[in-house]
Amino acid sequence: MSLGSFKKNLSGILYAVAVAAIAYVIQLAEEAVLGKGRALIEGLVIAILLGMSVRAVRGLDKRFAPGVGFTAKQVLEFAVLLLGARIYAPDMVKAGPILLVMIVVLVSVVLFVSTRIGLVFGLNPNLATLVAVGNSICGNSAIAAVAPVIGASKEDIASSVSLTAVLGVLVVLTLPVFYYFLGFSQYQYGVLAGMGVYAVPQVVAAGYSVSVLSGDTATLVKLVRVLMLGPVVAYFTAVAARQQRANGQSGVVAGLSFSKFVPWFISGFILMAILRSVGVIDVGMANSIRDVSGYLTLAAMAALGLQVDFAVVRKIGRSVALAVLASLFVLISLSALAIKLLGVG
């Protein structure tokens, strides 16, 4: 970014950061009540809802628009890149081959089924895809990574992030029922929590509410799901490129070079994961990078909310909510069935 461009964007960036800071304080208040790291509605969701509310009340001044747009896109993509530092291959291997295969297969199946569910409930293809990847993989991060590849609108992103996460709270509150009524061991419940819960803070809340073993297992399973982000984004990029070529278009993903086939931030995500797995990035550095990624994503979600027309989101909200609930039901049911049939644990 040139100096002139930076000055042009600075006011909007600071505006988004101010909204994000308020959201972060609200999250800290939640954690003070529920325990550190256990906010039921994480700051990312609060930020996007708060940004939408500010936009609805005050509008978006044109002097802030460039910086807000920069934060919602480029800053968000860089935050996704940094998430790769969370991936540590040796820990993934510890899960065992059966569990790894189960996770990959379930994510793939639920991604396909959830997309179809969204279409049945009347969602447009992009919104149906975002809801599906959010539930199937890693919530906000997956939605943020896939959205630019498929050309999703800001309203689609806001709806999928906010409603999917908020309804995910219901899963956190009700999932322990499976532990008691299905006769799951603490390890099996941890696998179920890691598969069925939307975002990492919610995984922590659902897993550790039963036991430390459940929480540790749920976190590991969740990180394996995060690992699916790269291949899934590459798949949607390839689909978009094929559609562009079929339509005779030339666009960002229409070419065949690696840089166009895989978005720059996903290439960076993979590189960060490799560096973490071979030890170039140690645990302390990985934790610091994770924190930076979290702060950047928080600002990006606030910026995204500031760009969204609340009336549009409210109009499609009911359909999204129904699609999310149906998708979560499929994900949790299939996960519980697989755990039983495969004897996981």
Secondary structure, DSSP 8 states (H G I E B T S, - for coil): --HHHHHHHHHHHHHHHHHHHHHHHHHHHHHHHH-TT--SS-HHHHHHHHHHHHHHHH---TTTHHHHHHIIIIIHHHHHHHGGGG--HHHHHHT-HHHHHHHHHHHHHHHHHHHHHHHHTT--HHHHHHHHHIIIIITHHHHHHHHHHHT--HHHHHHHHHHHHHHHHHHHHHTHHHHHHS---HHHHHHHHHHH-SSHHHHHHHHHTT-HHHHHHHHHHHHHHHHTHHHHHHHHHHHHHHHHHHTT---TT-S-SHHHHS-HHHHHHHHHHHHHHTTSS-HHHHHHHHHHHHHHHHHHHHHHHHH--HHHHHHHHHHHHHHHHHHHHHHHHHHHHHHHHHT--
